[in-house]
Every structure is written in structure tokens, then in C-alpha cells.
């Protein structure tokens, strides 16, 4: 296994590492508090590294929606409160061991998390308080159970401030003296509470020193910047995105801080859990299928067309779009291209929730063109699965995409992706070439409707040649994007972090 600095890429070869103790700090964990792809990672990555023989725990909030699940759990009392800006907040934990044997510690505070039926509360006046609490509560837990972590792995801005605490208030604590921190950027566009982006000059966060806990300052704190400045290593969820965030176009204002530490920035593509995401036993499908029974995929298409109210046409390509209705996911391009798409021999089904103006546009389009366009909102897992299975083509023309899970799911379900070549989409989708019978999708470069339409036209034309298309579908479904390889790469990244931490200790 080999790792290169400066070029954010991790290579693997057969190598055994010592057993590590790893603690993940994360805002959501599937299936207990899943909102999106972060929740999938919050469970799948710890599960995969546990299978590699390491001792892993997860620390996450005990939301009201988790409490309603009535999980089997062990109550853990903490002998002191979390203190933030002089105020005391009681804390305890509920330890739950999943069916896969993964220990999950839920941080309990009724005021901050217990009443939440949602994971995120963007409109909350003091949202930063919740995530400062999570970081300090995690530290108290680790001390209480004497968990001498080799690695504390924090995800996105919500849990990231623990990197800053360990380098400031807890820099002399023996329990953490050899602990390395890993900060994973799942989406750099989100760096703190919404108030951060309207910070007055006198409250602009330079990122230096200990975290500002005072109420007048904490909601202007740039959690991501502080993690970037304090984490032992930083990684993103694709190799391409690790390079992109060093530039002004994708760095979201933090590119200079990242460039200063570019020798500690790495990229590892996410995986998907094929024990969960698999058309062979997905209970949401009309009929289950695999690469050896593609005639059943065609049956899923017919039944989807019937349910949505589209004209049942086997020879017409059906395009699925399953994503948050945001500009990031390319919906602006799709809307601009729609007048031409409606003239083409294709059908479209959209599943998702998000911007009201985008949803209004697609609903009005569907009302006027019932035989060609269908819209399902809000998002449901059932309808998403049915569209992955029933569609021939999956459309994901993102403006930027740190990793992307949807295109990986579409490949497994045999829905051929059309993507823009950015971030994780660049790393996972390659251009189909019928002459060499290679590639697994259709790719365009520039973020404009003309390039998008060319890519769609190529896919629609390729669909006419069913012999070649069936081979393309089979190749896509056989590709592996499981968590096995990413887990091994994360273990290597942890070893790099520990070597850096050891050198830092030696310089003291």
C-alpha cells in the first residue's frame, strides 16, 4: 500500500497494520438519523473498517427521532456536565450495538437534541451550540470510558471542531497525546451555521486560537476552517475533489488554507453498501433482478411507466433524476434544456425535494406533458428505488460534486449515468465508446445546456442499439464500488496521520 503526498491519491497493496482504535464523530448515521449520503457513510465506513479488524465506535446525537426507535441500549452516565461559555449542559449517553456489532454512542441532551424531529435546524438562532456540545460531549465520553483513540475521525463541519479542541484546551491531556485527527470534507460549501455567511467584520473568524464559545461569536465561527487548520490530515470523498478544492472555483473561500496544507490533503472515493443497495433483494422494487435477469429490469420499466402515467414504450429511453432539487445538482441546466428534451423521443421521471421554484417548474412541465414527464416529491426511498430500477438512463449534471452516491447506485441498478466530469463523478464514470466496447456512461465537461444536450443525445442514440446497450448495462452492474477498497485506503490514511502525529510529538 502506498500513499503520495501533494497528489491527493491513495494506492493500495497487500499490507497488514496494527489494530487501531477509531472514533467517528458525525451528525447523522443510517438508518437511525439518516438525512442523506453523510448518514450512509456514518454507518458504512465504520462497519467496513471494523471488518478489517479494527476497533471502531461512532459518536452522534440522540435526536428525538432516534429515541422514537426504542433501540436496545445501555445508559452511560457522565460525571460532569458540558460547560460552554460558563453555562452547564447535562450530558449522558445511550450505547447501542447494531446488528453488525458496531457500537454507537448517542449523546443525550434534551434541550439541544431530544426534541428534534429533524437532524438539522438551519433556522435555529444558536445552532452552533449543538455542535460545540457534541464535540465536548465526545471528549467527556472518551475520557469516561478511557477510550484511548488512535484516530478521531470527524465528518463535515458539524463534528469538526473537536480537532480545534484537541489542539487547544486538551493539548496536554495524556489520553489524547498520541491521538491523530482526520477531518473529512463531504461538502466544502457548508462550513458552519447559516449566520457564518453574514458575519460582520468585527466577528469574522480568522480560525486561530481556541474555539470562540461566547454566544455573540460562536455562530459566526467557521468550523470547517478551524478543522482544516488543526486536523492532522484532511481528506475529501473523491480524488478529483481533493484537487478541485485547492482552487478558487471549488475552494469556497478556504482554498488558501488548504493549499498551505496541501501535503496533508487526500482523496478517497466513497463506496456503497451492496448488502443494502442491490436490485437483487431491494424490497421497494416491482420485481427483483440481477445482471443475469435483465428482462426483469424491463418489467420494472413498464410498471414504472404505468405507475407514473407515462406512455408504456419499451423502445423509448426513460431518464431518471433522483436528487435534491438544488442548483448544485444541475437542475438549472435541466430546466434550460427542457424545451428541447420535450421534442426528443425520451421520457423523464424526477424524484426529489428542495427548491420550491424548481419543483414548481417540473410539476407544471409534468402537468402539460403527462405522457413524457413525471414528478414525485417529497423524496421517498421506495420511489427512488423504483426509478433507479425502471429507468434506462440516470441524469446527474452537477455543477460540483464532492463524491456522489447516486451515480454509483444507478450503475448497480443498470441505469446508465450521464454526468458532468467533476469531483467524484469524474472518478467513477467514464465515457462509453461503442467501438471499443468500453466505458460505463456518458460524460460532458462544461457547465452549460448545450454540452448537456449533446451528452443526452449520445445516450439516446446509443440506446437504439440494444445489443450494445445490454452489454453496457451488464458491464455497469458488474462494477464494484463497495466499501472494501475505500476502507483499506482509510486504514492507510490513518497510518499516515499517526506517523505525522508522532513526528509532531517528537518536535515538542
Secondary structure, DSSP 8 states (H G I E B T S, - for coil): -EEETTTTEEE--S------EEEEE-S--TTTS--SHHHHHHHHHHHHHHHTT-EEEEEEE--HHHHTT----EEEE-SS-EEETTEEE--EEEEEE-TTS-EEEEEE-IIIIIT-SSS--TT-TTHHHHHHHHHHHHHHHHHHTT---SEEEEEHHHHHTHHHHHHTTTTT-GGGTT-EEEEEES-TT--S-GGGGG--GGG-----SS---SHHHHTT--HHHHHHHH-SEEEESSHHHHHHTTSTTTSTT-HHHHHHTGGGEEE------TTTS-TTT-TTSSS---TT-THHHHHHHHHHHHHHT----TTSEEEEEES-BSTTTTHHHHHHHHHHHTTSSEEEEEE--B-HHHHHHHHHHHHH-TTTEEEE-S--HHHHHHHHHH-SEEEE--S--SS-SHHHHHHHTT-EEEEESSHHHHHH--B-BTTTTB-SEEEE-SSSHHHHHHHHHHHHHHHT-HHHHHHHHHHHHH----HHHHHHHHHHHHHHHHHHHHHHHHH-
